[in-house]
Amino acid sequence: MALGQFAVQPDWHENLGICFDLIKRAAGKEADLLVLPEGILAQDMADPDLIPKTAQPLDGAFITRLAAETLKYPTLTIAGCLPIPDGKDRFYNTLLVIKNGQIIAQYRKLHLYDAFSHQESRSITAGDSLPPLVEIAGFKVGLMICYDLRFPELARRLVLEGADALILPAAWVKGSGKEAHWDILVKARALENTCYMIAVGECGQRNIGNSMVVDPLGVAIARAGEEPALIMAELFHKRIAHARDILPVLHNRRFLPPKFI
């Protein structure tokens, strides 16, 4: 599998070109899955209203062309996150999973980033349903987005439903202690659920990058720094089985599965 970390630009055409390059490179390395960051359509620190200016529907040019590109690489599944109009002059922060030219799954972000002086809810509508599990290369994969990382209930619910791995596109904003939060939380979600965490962060002026894959015992088996990068990792069913054998937290738990409200 591959993690494509990059700095999202204000022009969606430029970002589409970057995505095309990452898709080609990931396919060249025989990856089954390429995970891209959050907000891959457009980003501009100087323009807080960029989302309403640039957001496109599912049948818009960006997603249509991105999906068409995957037809060239039939063994590759890609996942990335971008704003989708909700029909009410607002938007859903939506994770799309695309394979062979088709959107095979999507998830609308549940937890909106109204924290650390940011207010995602100013333009984004929260999702109202749990994310699905997606079968990718023999693994059941659960979907999360950025701020969801701070809510362990979602990760636990997905793992109890059968997830072997969780993917998390993010645009983790820089700030005092924020890099440590990212590192701790990604590892904690993996270790407490004995699953893989595949966390891909946008880099650049505003966000930390630091994409990583953490295994079911909390070991970071691949990670990037602050610069654009394509990093690779391999997942193993036997590693999950080993972790759940020696650390049977899912079996030993004393609480019912988290209930979605």
Buried (B, 14 or more C-beta within 10 A) or exposed (E): BBBBBBBBBBEBEEBBEBBBEBBEBBBEEEBBBBBBBBBBBBBBEEEEEBBEEBBBEBEBEBBBBBBEBBEEBEEBBBBBBBBBBBEEEBBBBBBBBBBBBEBBBBBBBBBBBEEEEBEBEEBBBEBEEBBBBBEBEEBBBBBBBBBBBEBBBBBBBBBBBEBBBBBBBBBBBEEEEBBEBBBEBBBBBBBBBBBBBBBBBBBBEBBBBBBBBBBBBBEBBBBBEBEBBBBBBEBBEEBBEBBBEEBEEBEEEEEEEBEEE
